[in-house]
Amino acid sequence: MNLLAAALVSYALLSPTGGQVQPAPKPEVVRPTVRKPATVAPTRPVETGPCQIGVIPIAGDLFMVEKFGPFRSLDKYSRTSVAAWALDDLVVSRVRAAAPGIAVKRIPFTREELKSGGREGQKLFSSYRIASDLEDFVRFLAPKVQCERYVMVHRHGGSQREYGIGISQYPFNGPVHLFAMMYIRVYDGTTFALIKEAPALMTEDTFSERLLHYPLGGPSTQLDRAMFPEKPADVANNPALRDGVRTMLTKSLDKTLPALLQRPAPPPSR
């Protein structure tokens, strides 16, 4: 039962009439009102048990629309919300798929908490981020759900001007790229030391693969120029852009996560 329904039940139980309007008894026949025992609405079960991997997904609902000029000073950047695409939920599901048999929990946080520490959220997780800033954010969230390890998946800058998740258009009839570039960091749940890290890529991370498949420095696909949205607000309702981003995000996480989440084998006993 959701919070609204629970609130209505509470009101019914606390009100003198049980939340119902009782008709006035007829003068000639007065019968006692028989009240049924109040039933307590079941509450949503709280997720309990140990947490082996806590996921901090910062794919978010932010989609960048980037129209590049012949000079960087002429670049135009817009952003729009794609919350309906549920990209953070997708990130959590891919971590679970990469760690079968392991207790995986999502670590909740608010937009205000993302901006905690006096830093704006976009600046905290920008291409100029400092590793200690990310570690501090994990430390800040850890008391909510104590886990053996924490996996942070956040937006990442490539080798060109693109950043995170979005679409870009180059000048002079240049290409249009849809991109989904993320970075994965795994932290120890006790010391918060960085255990492993890597960009999320769809193929092996080799020099030749980067030249052939990652012209932007991360997962991307070239689209017809007509696919570039006239208005940023049009993005959220475009199934081609949504499915393209979700496909790249799924493939890159499925390719990269297993190796990062694999624990080293214990030394053989003597």
C-alpha positions as CSV (number, residue, x, y, z in Angstrom):
1,M,0.0,0.0,0.0
2,N,1.4,3.4,-0.9
3,L,1.9,6.3,1.4
4,L,-1.3,8.0,0.3
5,A,-3.4,4.9,1.0
6,A,-1.7,4.5,4.4
7,A,-2.4,8.1,5.3
8,L,-6.1,7.6,4.5
9,V,-6.3,4.5,6.6
10,S,-4.6,6.3,9.5
11,Y,-7.2,9.1,9.2
12,A,-10.0,6.6,9.2
13,L,-8.7,4.9,12.4
14,L,-8.2,8.2,14.2
15,S,-11.4,9.9,13.3
16,P,-14.4,9.5,15.7
17,T,-16.5,7.9,12.9
18,G,-13.8,5.6,11.7
19,G,-13.5,7.7,8.5
20,Q,-17.1,7.1,7.4
21,V,-20.2,9.3,7.6
22,Q,-22.8,7.5,9.8
23,P,-26.5,8.1,9.0
24,A,-28.6,9.5,11.9
25,P,-30.6,6.7,13.6
26,K,-34.3,6.7,13.1
27,P,-36.3,7.9,16.2
28,E,-38.6,4.8,16.3
29,V,-35.8,2.2,16.1
30,V,-32.4,2.8,17.7
31,R,-30.0,0.1,17.1
32,P,-26.4,-0.1,18.5
33,T,-23.7,0.5,15.9
34,V,-21.6,-2.6,15.5
35,R,-18.0,-1.7,14.7
36,K,-15.8,-4.2,12.9
37,P,-12.3,-4.7,14.3
38,A,-10.0,-2.2,12.7
39,T,-7.5,-3.9,10.3
40,V,-4.0,-2.6,10.1
41,A,-2.9,-1.9,6.6
42,P,0.2,-3.9,5.7
43,T,3.3,-1.8,5.3
44,R,5.7,-2.1,2.4
45,P,8.4,-4.6,3.5
46,V,11.7,-2.9,4.4
47,E,14.7,-4.3,2.6
48,T,16.8,-6.1,5.2
49,G,19.7,-8.5,5.4
50,P,23.4,-8.0,4.6
51,C,24.6,-5.9,1.8
52,Q,27.6,-7.1,-0.1
53,I,27.5,-4.5,-2.9
54,G,25.9,-1.1,-2.6
55,V,25.3,0.7,-5.9
56,I,25.5,4.5,-6.2
57,P,24.1,5.2,-9.7
58,I,24.6,8.7,-11.1
59,A,23.6,8.1,-14.7
60,G,20.6,10.2,-13.7
61,D,18.0,11.9,-15.7
62,L,20.3,14.4,-17.4
63,F,20.6,14.3,-21.2
64,M,22.9,16.7,-22.9
65,V,22.1,18.3,-26.3
66,E,25.4,19.7,-27.7
67,K,25.6,21.7,-30.9
68,F,29.2,22.4,-31.7
69,G,30.4,25.5,-33.7
70,P,33.6,25.9,-35.7
71,F,35.2,27.2,-32.5
72,R,34.6,26.1,-28.9
73,S,33.4,29.6,-28.0
74,L,30.5,29.0,-30.4
75,D,29.4,25.7,-28.9
76,K,25.8,25.6,-27.6
77,Y,24.9,23.3,-24.7
78,S,21.4,22.4,-23.5
79,R,20.2,19.8,-21.0
80,T,16.9,18.1,-20.5
81,S,15.4,15.5,-18.2
82,V,14.9,11.9,-19.3
83,A,13.7,10.6,-15.9
84,A,11.2,8.3,-17.6
85,W,14.1,6.4,-19.2
86,A,15.0,5.0,-15.7
87,L,18.7,4.9,-16.4
88,D,19.7,4.7,-12.8
89,D,17.4,1.6,-12.4
90,L,19.1,0.1,-15.4
91,V,22.5,0.6,-13.9
92,V,21.5,-1.2,-10.7
93,S,20.0,-4.1,-12.7
94,R,23.3,-4.5,-14.6
95,V,25.3,-4.6,-11.4
96,R,22.9,-7.3,-10.1
97,A,23.3,-9.3,-13.4
98,A,27.1,-9.0,-13.1
99,A,27.1,-10.3,-9.5
100,P,24.8,-13.3,-9.3
101,G,24.3,-14.7,-5.9
102,I,25.6,-11.6,-4.2
103,A,23.4,-9.2,-2.1
104,V,23.2,-6.0,-4.1
105,K,21.4,-2.9,-2.8
106,R,20.8,0.5,-4.3
107,I,22.1,3.4,-2.1
108,P,19.5,6.1,-2.1
109,F,20.3,9.8,-2.2
110,T,18.5,13.0,-3.0
111,R,19.4,15.8,-5.4
112,E,20.3,18.0,-2.5
113,E,22.7,15.3,-1.1
114,L,24.3,15.1,-4.5
115,K,25.1,18.8,-4.1
116,S,26.3,18.4,-0.5
117,G,29.6,19.8,0.7
118,G,29.0,23.1,-0.9
119,R,29.6,21.7,-4.4
120,E,27.1,21.9,-7.3
121,G,26.3,18.4,-8.5
122,Q,27.4,19.0,-12.0
123,K,30.7,20.3,-10.9
124,L,31.3,17.5,-8.4
125,F,31.1,14.9,-11.1
126,S,32.6,16.9,-14.0
127,S,35.7,16.1,-16.0
128,Y,37.6,18.3,-13.5
129,R,36.5,16.1,-10.5
130,I,39.0,15.1,-7.8
131,A,39.1,11.5,-6.7
132,S,38.8,12.6,-3.1
133,D,35.5,14.3,-3.9
134,L,34.0,11.0,-5.1
135,E,35.4,9.1,-2.1
136,D,33.8,11.7,0.2
137,F,30.4,11.2,-1.4
138,V,30.6,7.5,-0.9
139,R,31.6,8.1,2.8
140,F,28.6,10.4,3.1
141,L,26.1,7.9,1.8
142,A,27.6,4.7,3.4
143,P,25.9,5.1,6.8
144,K,22.5,4.7,5.1
145,V,23.3,1.1,4.0
146,Q,26.5,-0.5,5.2
147,C,28.0,-2.7,2.5
148,E,31.1,-4.7,2.0
149,R,31.8,-2.8,-1.3
150,Y,30.3,0.2,-3.0
151,V,30.0,0.6,-6.8
152,M,29.7,4.1,-8.1
153,V,28.7,4.5,-11.8
154,H,28.8,8.1,-12.9
155,R,29.0,10.3,-16.0
156,H,32.3,10.5,-17.8
157,G,34.0,12.7,-20.3
158,G,35.5,11.3,-23.5
159,S,38.4,12.3,-25.6
160,Q,36.4,15.0,-27.5
161,R,33.8,17.6,-26.3
162,E,31.1,15.2,-25.4
163,Y,30.3,14.4,-21.8
164,G,28.1,11.8,-20.1
165,I,24.8,10.9,-21.9
166,G,23.5,12.9,-24.8
167,I,23.6,13.8,-28.5
168,S,26.1,16.1,-30.4
169,Q,26.1,17.7,-33.8
170,Y,29.3,18.9,-35.5
171,P,29.4,21.9,-37.8
172,F,29.6,22.1,-41.6
173,N,27.3,19.1,-42.1
174,G,29.4,17.1,-39.7
175,P,28.2,13.9,-38.0
176,V,25.6,13.6,-35.3
177,H,26.6,11.2,-32.4
178,L,24.5,9.7,-29.7
179,F,26.7,8.8,-26.7
180,A,26.5,7.2,-23.3
181,M,29.9,7.5,-21.5
182,M,30.1,6.2,-17.9
183,Y,32.8,5.4,-15.5
184,I,32.8,2.7,-12.8
185,R,34.6,2.9,-9.4
186,V,34.6,0.2,-6.8
187,Y,35.3,1.1,-3.2
188,D,36.0,-0.9,-0.1
189,G,33.1,-0.6,2.4
190,T,35.3,-0.3,5.4
191,T,38.3,1.8,4.4
192,F,36.6,3.4,1.3
193,A,39.8,2.8,-0.6
194,L,39.4,2.7,-4.3
195,I,39.7,-1.0,-5.3
196,K,39.2,-0.9,-9.1
197,E,38.1,1.5,-11.7
198,A,37.5,1.6,-15.4
199,P,35.5,3.4,-18.1
200,A,32.4,1.4,-19.2
201,L,33.3,0.2,-22.8
202,M,31.4,-2.2,-25.1
203,T,34.6,-3.9,-26.4
204,E,38.1,-4.7,-25.1
205,D,40.0,-1.6,-23.9
206,T,42.8,-1.7,-26.4
207,F,44.4,1.0,-28.6
208,S,43.1,-0.5,-31.8
209,E,39.6,-0.8,-30.4
210,R,39.6,2.7,-29.2
211,L,40.6,3.9,-32.7
212,L,38.0,1.8,-34.5
213,H,35.0,2.0,-32.1
214,Y,35.5,4.9,-29.8
215,P,36.1,8.1,-31.8
216,L,34.6,10.1,-28.9
217,G,36.5,8.2,-26.2
218,G,33.5,6.2,-25.1
219,P,30.4,4.3,-26.4
220,S,28.7,6.2,-29.2
221,T,26.8,5.7,-32.4
222,Q,26.5,7.9,-35.4
223,L,23.0,9.0,-36.4
224,D,21.5,10.7,-39.4
225,R,21.6,14.5,-39.0
226,A,17.8,14.5,-39.1
227,M,17.8,12.7,-35.7
228,F,19.2,15.8,-34.0
229,P,16.3,17.2,-31.9
230,E,15.0,20.6,-32.9
231,K,14.1,21.2,-29.2
232,P,15.8,19.6,-26.2
233,A,12.3,18.9,-24.7
234,D,11.6,16.5,-27.7
235,V,14.3,14.1,-26.5
236,A,12.4,12.4,-23.7
237,N,9.6,11.2,-26.1
238,N,12.0,9.9,-28.8
239,P,12.1,6.1,-28.6
240,A,15.1,5.9,-31.0
241,L,17.2,8.0,-28.7
242,R,16.0,6.3,-25.6
243,D,16.6,2.8,-26.9
244,G,20.0,3.8,-28.3
245,V,21.2,5.1,-25.0
246,R,19.8,2.1,-23.0
247,T,21.5,-0.3,-25.5
248,M,24.9,1.3,-25.2
249,L,24.6,1.6,-21.4
250,T,23.6,-2.1,-21.1
251,K,26.4,-3.4,-23.4
252,S,29.1,-1.3,-21.8
253,L,28.2,-2.1,-18.2
254,D,27.7,-5.8,-19.0
255,K,31.2,-5.9,-20.7
256,T,33.0,-3.9,-18.0
257,L,31.4,-4.8,-14.6
258,P,32.2,-8.5,-14.2
259,A,35.9,-8.0,-14.1
260,L,35.6,-5.1,-11.7
261,L,33.4,-7.0,-9.3
262,Q,35.4,-10.2,-9.4
263,R,37.2,-10.8,-6.1
264,P,40.7,-12.2,-6.2
265,A,40.9,-15.8,-5.5
266,P,42.2,-16.7,-2.0
267,P,45.7,-18.1,-1.8
268,P,45.8,-21.9,-1.7
269,S,46.0,-23.4,1.7
270,R,49.2,-25.2,2.6
